[in-house]
């Protein structure tokens, strides 16, 4: 996890522009480099480093003797760099996993490069010999990337939007900063003036397709039958493989643990593999919540079962409310459920950074979208529609849960790893018949739970624990985080303000006091950038006015039992 920043064709002094690069310093607390491009005085790279691999030669932009005309700035982890080296005979100059991008590009161009990377990444690749700039981002957008491109060819690229919003340029322009789409790469021509022109934007991977790099994976071809035992075995094999490949790190590994199914499975498999690989320190697991909240109690049970070194971070409602503005600034969104759910993750990340030496943090993001874990999936009209909704959620992850997970951890210099979004695991799960993937017997993620039922990885009551409503497991059913927020915000936003909300904010107008409160804070930091959020996250197939599962009948009846 690092922060990348680059400018091409800047009309303003680069030392002034460089101040914008400092806005993402939190992403790389270990080192910073600012480097001009030879022969292009108005082009430069900025890099904030979190040293996770190759402490000695890991600074960027990466340049190697074999390809003096290539410059690479990337944020991410490429898990198959050693397999690709073995397959193609690459001679690496460093121990940096991202160096493989240079060798793949030299061997087969940008399309093959993007398709062959098994990992999470956002990168800027400059080829001065052929005067090309390439941008690319991983399939689910686990690593963030934003860009701004003016009509006269000035390009700015950054890990977070905040590094681009105050750039200076000769034409009086309000930069249209946009997220770079996941699963795409862009080709740009670099002119002698340092300005650029976009040539094409190409989608290189669809999450339903088995990735091209699967041919060189450590797991061989799996049986293709759809009988239940074969499917369950394949799910276990691929999930374990997803966790194993993510153990690549020279810094201490930890794991977020809410006591829900997803994070518990990640933690249990992670600890099992760490023992097998003789990693000689205990796994630290981290739970957050208010005193005796469902999440804290469930996580404690899991930690005892698996034998992790467990940390509980207890916060009160005042601390949660005080964090909201910092959280919205970090997130760069005003989406209601994203902000709500981010507070706990932001506070636990702050604790990990200050009180422990864990830096590489595993988490359970992506499972709800992939395995149909949201409570509203019980209302799906058909298995086919449920499957379509699952795919829509995966496509938009970069706007919601993946955005939350990246920004809340990166704000505190931590690197996130999400095995549920492994390319091979997700493409296999999505290839299964739609009727296999739907909730069954009133229980969501039924197939995933079934797959691990006989493994003894988790206590049965955790394996079959129903999903908590978003961030509400942090507190209690009696006085939820949802209720605490409503009570506080009700005093902060006047009824009249809400009535006139659509006039003040015509795009995505706030319909509740809570959404109005978040929007005000967002506009204070990112005025005029509301289009970064195309729409609010909302459940489907029900007449919902709020994204919290607490408002759903299924959740209420379960809570009352």
Residue pairs with C-beta under 8 A, 6 or more apart in sequence:
1 27
1 28
1 50
1 52
1 75
1 143
1 409
1 410
1 413
1 414
1 415
1 416
2 27
2 28
2 47
2 48
2 49
2 50
2 60
2 74
2 75
2 159
3 21
3 24
3 25
3 26
3 27
3 28
3 46
3 47
3 48
3 75
3 158
3 159
3 160
3 163
3 410
4 45
4 46
4 47
4 48
4 60
4 73
4 74
4 75
4 122
4 123
4 124
4 145
4 157
4 158
4 159
5 20
5 21
5 24
5 45
5 46
5 47
5 48
5 73
5 156
5 157
5 158
5 159
5 163
6 43
6 44
6 45
6 46
6 73
6 124
6 155
6 156
6 157
6 158
7 14
7 17
7 42
7 43
7 44
7 154
7 155
7 156
7 157
7 167
8 40
8 42
8 43
8 133
8 153
8 154
8 155
8 156
8 188
8 190
8 194
8 195
8 196
9 42
9 43
9 152
9 153
9 154
9 155
9 191
9 193
9 194
9 195
9 196
10 17
10 42
10 43
10 44
10 154
10 167
10 169
10 194
11 42
11 154
11 168
11 169
11 170
12 167
12 168
12 169
12 170
14 36
14 42
14 44
16 168
17 44
17 167
17 168
18 34
18 44
18 46
19 166
20 158
20 163
20 164
20 165
20 166
20 167
21 34
21 46
21 48
21 158
21 163
23 160
23 162
23 163
23 166
24 48
24 158
24 159
24 160
24 162
24 163
25 32
25 48
26 48
26 410
26 411
26 412
26 413
27 48
27 50
27 75
27 159
27 160
27 410
27 413
28 47
28 48
28 49
28 50
28 413
29 48
29 50
29 413
30 49
30 50
30 51
31 48
31 49
31 51
31 59
32 46
32 47
32 48
32 49
33 45
33 46
33 47
33 49
33 59
33 60
33 61
34 44
34 45
34 46
34 47
35 44
35 45
35 46
35 47
35 61
36 43
36 44
37 43
37 44
37 45
37 71
37 126
37 128
38 128
39 128
40 128
40 190
40 194
41 194
42 193
42 194
43 126
43 190
43 194
45 60
45 61
45 71
45 73
45 124
47 59
47 60
47 61
47 73
49 58
49 59
49 60
50 359
50 413
50 415
51 58
51 250
51 251
52 77
52 249
52 250
52 251
52 359
52 360
52 415
53 77
53 95
53 96
53 97
53 248
53 249
53 250
54 94
54 95
54 96
54 250
55 250
56 95
57 93
57 94
57 95
57 96
58 94
58 95
58 96
60 72
60 73
60 74
60 98
61 71
61 72
61 73
61 126
62 71
62 72
62 73
62 74
62 94
62 96
62 98
62 99
62 102
63 70
63 71
63 72
64 70
64 93
64 94
64 99
64 102
65 93
66 91
66 93
66 102
66 106
67 102
67 106
69 127
69 128
69 129
69 130
70 102
70 105
70 106
70 125
70 126
70 127
70 128
71 125
71 126
71 128
72 98
72 99
72 101
72 102
72 123
72 124
72 125
72 126
73 123
73 124
74 98
74 101
74 121
74 122
74 123
74 124
75 121
75 122
75 123
75 143
75 144
75 145
75 159
76 98
76 119
76 120
76 121
76 122
76 123
76 138
76 142
76 143
77 97
77 119
77 120
77 121
77 246
77 248
77 415
77 417
78 97
78 98
78 100
78 101
78 117
78 118
78 119
78 121
79 97
79 118
79 119
79 245
79 246
79 248
80 116
80 117
80 118
80 119
80 213
80 216
80 217
80 245
81 97
81 98
81 99
81 100
83 216
83 217
83 218
84 90
84 100
84 103
84 104
84 116
84 213
84 216
85 92
85 100
85 103
87 216
88 103
88 104
88 107
90 100
90 103
92 99
92 100
92 103
93 99
97 119
97 248
98 121
98 123
100 117
101 113
101 117
101 121
101 123
101 125
102 125
104 112
104 113
104 116
104 117
105 113
105 125
105 127
105 134
110 125
110 134
110 136
110 185
110 187
111 185
111 202
111 204
112 212
113 136
114 136
114 185
114 204
114 205
115 204
115 205
115 211
115 212
115 213
116 212
116 213
116 216
117 138
117 213
118 211
118 213
118 217
118 245
118 423
118 424
119 138
120 138
120 140
120 142
120 143
120 418
120 421
121 136
121 137
121 138
121 143
122 136
122 137
122 138
122 143
122 144
122 145
122 159
122 180
123 134
123 135
123 136
124 133
124 134
124 135
124 157
125 133
125 134
125 135
125 136
126 132
126 133
126 134
126 190
127 133
127 134
128 190
131 189
131 190
131 191
131 192
132 187
132 188
132 189
132 190
133 155
133 187
133 188
133 189
133 190
133 196
134 185
134 186
134 187
134 188
135 145
135 147
135 157
135 180
135 185
135 186
135 188
136 184
136 185
136 186
136 204
137 143
137 145
137 180
137 181
137 182
137 183
137 184
137 185
138 182
138 183
139 182
139 183
139 205
139 207
139 211
139 421
139 423
140 182
140 183
140 207
140 366
140 394
140 397
140 398
140 402
140 421
140 426
141 179
141 181
141 182
141 183
141 397
141 398
141 402
141 403
142 402
142 406
142 416
142 418
142 421
143 159
143 406
144 159
144 160
144 179
144 398
144 403
144 406
144 407
145 157
145 158
145 159
145 179
145 180
146 157
146 158
146 159
146 160
146 161
146 163
146 164
146 177
146 178
146 179
146 180
147 155
147 156
147 157
147 158
147 164
147 177
147 178
147 180
148 154
148 155
148 156
148 164
148 167
148 175
148 176
148 177
148 178
149 155
149 156
149 196
149 198
150 169
150 171
150 173
150 175
151 171
152 171
152 195
153 191
153 193
153 195
153 196
153 197
154 169
154 195
155 188
155 195
155 196
156 163
156 164
156 167
156 175
156 177
157 164
157 180
158 164
159 410
160 332
160 407
160 410
161 177
161 179
161 332
161 526
161 529
161 532
162 329
162 332
162 525
162 526
164 175
164 177
165 175
165 177
165 526
165 529
167 175
169 175
174 528
177 529
177 532
178 532
179 398
179 399
179 532
180 186
181 201
181 203
182 397
182 398
183 203
183 204
183 205
183 206
183 207
184 201
184 202
184 203
184 204
185 201
185 202
185 204
186 198
186 200
186 201
186 202
187 198
187 199
187 200
187 201
187 202
188 196
188 197
188 198
188 199
189 196
189 197
189 199
190 196
191 197
205 211
205 212
205 423
207 391
207 394
207 395
207 423
207 426
207 427
207 430
208 391
208 427
208 430
208 431
209 427
210 424
210 427
210 428
210 431
211 423
211 424
211 427
213 423
214 423
214 424
214 427
217 241
217 424
218 241
218 245
219 237
219 238
219 241
219 424
222 234
222 237
222 238
222 428
223 230
223 233
223 234
226 432
226 433
226 436
228 436
228 450
231 432
231 436
231 447
231 451
232 447
232 450
232 451
234 428
235 425
235 428
235 429
235 447
235 448
235 451
236 451
236 452
236 455
238 422
238 424
238 425
238 428
239 265
239 269
239 419
239 420
239 422
239 425
239 451
240 269
240 273
241 422
241 424
241 425
242 419
242 420
242 422
242 424
242 425
243 266
243 269
243 270
243 273
243 362
243 419
244 273
245 422
246 362
246 417
246 419
247 253
247 270
247 273
247 274
247 277
247 279
249 359
249 360
251 359
251 360
251 415
252 281
252 284
252 356
252 357
252 358
252 359
252 360
253 270
253 274
253 279
253 283
253 358
253 360
253 361
253 362
254 283
254 284
254 285
254 286
254 352
254 356
254 358
254 359
254 360
254 361
254 362
255 263
255 266
255 267
255 270
255 283
255 284
255 285
255 286
255 308
255 361
255 362
255 363
256 263
256 285
256 286
256 287
256 345
256 348
256 361
256 362
256 363
256 364
257 263
257 264
257 267
257 285
257 286
257 287
257 299
257 302
257 303
257 308
257 310
258 264
258 287
258 295
258 298
258 299
258 364
258 468
258 473
259 287
259 294
259 295
259 296
259 297
259 298
259 299
259 300
259 301
259 302
259 462
259 465
259 473
260 295
260 298
260 364
260 465
260 467
260 468
260 473
261 364
261 367
261 373
261 445
261 448
261 449
261 462
261 463
261 465
261 467
262 364
262 365
262 367
262 368
262 373
262 420
263 299
263 363
263 364
264 298
264 299
264 302
264 364
264 458
264 462
264 463
265 364
265 448
265 452
265 457
265 458
266 362
266 363
266 364
266 419
266 420
267 283
267 285
267 302
267 303
267 306
267 308
267 362
268 302
268 305
268 306
268 457
268 458
269 419
269 457
270 283
270 362
271 283
271 306
271 307
271 308
272 306
272 457
274 283
282 308
282 309
283 308
283 309
284 308
284 309
284 310
284 311
284 356
284 358
285 299
285 302
285 303
285 306
285 308
285 309
285 310
285 311
286 310
286 311
286 313
286 348
286 351
286 352
286 358
286 361
287 295
287 296
287 299
287 300
287 303
287 310
287 311
287 312
287 313
287 348
288 295
288 296
288 312
288 313
288 314
288 315
288 344
288 345
288 347
288 348
288 351
288 474
289 295
289 296
289 312
289 313
289 314
289 315
289 344
289 473
289 474
289 475
290 296
290 314
290 315
290 316
290 317
290 474
290 475
290 476
291 314
292 476
293 473
293 474
293 475
293 476
294 468
294 473
294 476
294 477
295 468
295 473
295 474
296 312
296 314
298 462
298 465
298 473
299 310
299 312
300 310
300 312
301 459
301 461
301 462
302 458
302 459
302 462
303 310
304 310
305 458
305 459
305 462
306 457
306 458
311 351
311 355
311 356
313 347
313 348
313 351
315 344
315 347
317 484
317 488
319 347
320 343
320 344
320 347
320 481
320 484
321 484
321 485
321 488
323 343
323 346
323 347
324 339
324 343
324 518
324 521
325 521
326 346
326 411
327 339
327 342
327 343
327 346
327 408
328 334
328 339
328 518
328 521
328 522
328 525
329 521
329 525
330 342
330 346
330 407
330 408
330 410
330 411
331 338
331 339
331 342
331 403
331 404
331 407
331 408
332 403
332 407
332 526
332 529
332 532
333 339
333 399
333 403
333 522
333 532
333 533
334 508
334 515
334 518
334 519
334 521
334 522
334 530
334 533
335 399
335 400
335 518
335 533
335 536
335 537
336 512
336 514
336 515
336 518
336 536
336 537
336 546
336 547
337 400
337 470
337 471
337 536
337 537
337 547
337 548
338 400
338 401
338 403
338 404
338 537
339 518
340 470
340 471
340 481
340 482
340 485
340 548
341 401
341 404
341 470
341 471
342 404
342 407
342 408
343 471
343 481
344 471
344 474
344 481
345 404
345 405
345 408
345 409
346 408
346 411
346 412
349 361
349 408
349 409
349 411
349 412
349 414
350 411
350 412
352 358
352 361
352 412
352 414
353 412
353 413
353 414
358 414
359 413
359 414
359 415
360 414
360 415
360 417
361 409
361 414
361 415
361 416
361 417
362 417
362 418
362 419
363 405
363 409
363 416
363 417
363 418
364 418
364 420
365 397
365 401
365 402
365 404
365 405
365 416
365 418
365 420
365 421
366 394
366 397
366 401
366 402
366 418
366 420
366 421
366 426
367 373
367 420
367 445
367 448
368 374
368 393
368 401
368 467
369 390
369 393
369 394
369 397
369 401
370 390
370 394
370 420
370 421
370 426
370 429
370 430
371 390
371 429
371 437
371 444
371 445
371 447
371 448
372 380
372 386
372 389
372 390
372 437
372 438
372 439
372 444
372 445
373 444
373 445
373 467
374 393
374 444
374 467
374 539
374 549
375 444
375 467
375 469
375 539
375 549
375 552
375 554
375 555
376 539
376 540
376 541
376 542
376 544
376 549
376 552
376 554
377 386
377 389
377 438
377 439
377 444
378 439
378 442
378 444
378 554
379 540
379 541
379 542
379 554
380 386
380 389
380 438
380 540
380 541
381 541
382 434
383 433
383 434
383 435
383 437
383 438
384 434
386 434
386 437
386 438
387 430
387 434
387 437
389 540
390 430
390 437
391 430
394 426
397 403
397 421
399 533
399 534
399 537
400 537
402 418
402 421
405 416
405 418
406 416
409 415
409 416
410 416
419 425
420 426
429 437
432 447
436 447
437 447
438 446
439 445
439 446
440 446
443 449
443 464
443 466
444 466
444 467
445 467
449 463
449 464
452 458
452 463
453 463
457 463
466 558
467 549
468 549
469 480
469 482
469 548
469 549
469 550
469 552
469 555
470 482
470 547
470 548
470 549
471 481
471 482
472 480
472 481
472 482
472 548
472 549
472 550
474 481
475 481
475 484
477 559
480 550
482 548
482 550
485 514
486 513
486 514
489 513
489 514
489 517
490 513
492 513
492 517
493 513
493 516
493 517
497 516
498 510
498 512
498 513
498 516
501 509
501 510
501 511
501 516
501 519
502 509
505 519
505 523
505 530
507 530
507 531
508 519
508 530
508 533
508 535
508 536
510 516
510 518
510 519
511 545
512 545
512 546
515 536
519 530
522 530
523 530
526 532
536 547
537 547
538 544
538 547
539 547
539 549
539 552
542 552
544 551
544 552
545 551
549 555
550 556
550 559
